[in-house]
Amino acid sequence: MRMDADSLLNPERRMLHRMQAKGGHEWSLDDVLEACEWSDQAVAVGAGHGLSNGGFVTTKETSSSVIRLAAEGMKAKEHGLLEARLWNWIQNHDEPTMANLQSDFERHEAGPGVGLLKRIGVQLSEGRFTAEQPNQVTSHIEERTAFIEALPQDNEAVDATLLEHFKSRRGLIEAVVTTTRTWTLTPLGKSVPAASLVEKKLINDITTELLQSDDWKEAAYRPFDVTLESSTPRTGRSHPMQALIERVRSIFLEMGFSELVDDYVQTAGWNMDALFIPQDHPAREMQDTFYLDEPKSIELPTHLTDAWGAIHEHGGETGSVGWGGSFSAETSQKGLLRTHTTVNTIQYLAKNPTEACRVFSVDRVFRKEAIDRTHLPEFHQIEGIIMEEGANLQMLVTTLKTFYAKMGYPEVRVRPAYFPYTEPSLEIEVKWRGKWLELGGAGIFRPEVTEPLGIASPVLAWGMGLERLAMLVLGLDDIRQLYISDLEWLRNQPVL
Ligand code: PHE
């Protein structure tokens, strides 16, 4: 409690001063606003609160509840209540049957509307609407209409039965509580000398000038209540996915990788054959991969299709036995939307087969997936390769662990897995909220992949889901949230 008039804030000073000047009646909010020349109710209520805490005024608060129209209620006021519109239709239609009603009214109206009518005496016999006492139906509806039209009204003033009725219907009415306050000077308030109610010049900002002079010692400072809620200023910002991509990028750049950006229109040859994915692999079917009509096929040099053909049919020079069967160069040339970004790293290696490298990409891939909580037909992969003399599995695991540790997930484990293009192959799992979640695949490229392209050293490779990672980072349980442009959600996302 502040009892000392010296510590009063400026609005409190002004309010007390003006109240003193006019004498001892009860002051309403409007009286205070007018006398103090304020337009902001919050200032008046705040000042009144402060004065009452200090014992300078007493506050009287009365709350009342007002019933007013909600969104559906406003529509009903304009176009009529649902039962009124249906009853009107029944009375004026030559054939007031259920079937006709259903064709004249939408389903969301016809269903509940018939229910409402039945409860006030309308019957349905042999598909036709009738009423034994039509006047009673009409008077029920008139009462309800009058109720709606009379709103807003004080809670006490409205008919209780009708109020209960409308409360049970969605969106028609709502109750709002309003508080009215009045303030009255206390003897203490009256006794404060007017001279001590002069408004002080308050310092809002602490400037270097102020600190350099001696003025700060005597100055009055505007107090801040740091416990009050404040609004967050709206500023432009990156979409959380873009922010995450930037973060992933900077981590790989920091780890000495260079970024690869390449097209997503590719051939089946590079997307699959080069990676020793057999031509009859189920993932290559139309229902899993988006094949293109335009370009339907993209020419590939015969030395490539020949080399892949040899590998697939009998293992080429690698000592492998291949997949057997016969290889089709035509299948290789089919145009498609890449199903993984490995299609780009393998081409990078084909162009630079002998130079040691560390390359990554964060880019879009496409798979014909049905959309659900964890699947999208279009998503992003975080792909990377390390090629160098002596590269080994340990290095691969360490690199992945380092990446996830930098992302904030120190607990990573790998498990054996299978991909046609790597041996050994592994799955990467990250611990999140006590559970292990699979985030991607990795491995060392097989000779069937590297030899036909003349790749000299071992290649460590991985491909991980970016959206999966985003779900962890943002705590989502539905992947679609990332792309629905929900502004409210977007505004509340942490800055990554
Ligand atoms: N391309 C694999 C996928 O799309 C991931 C992967 C990349 C696995 C590189 C091993 C090596 O899931």
Boltz pocket constraint, residues with backbone or C-beta under 6 A from the ligand:
constraints:
  - pocket:
      binder: B
      contacts: [[A, 339], [A, 340], [A, 341], [A, 342], [A, 384], [A, 419], [A, 422], [A, 426], [A, 440], [A, 441], [A, 442], [A, 443], [A, 461], [A, 462], [A, 463], [A, 464]]
      max_distance: 6.0
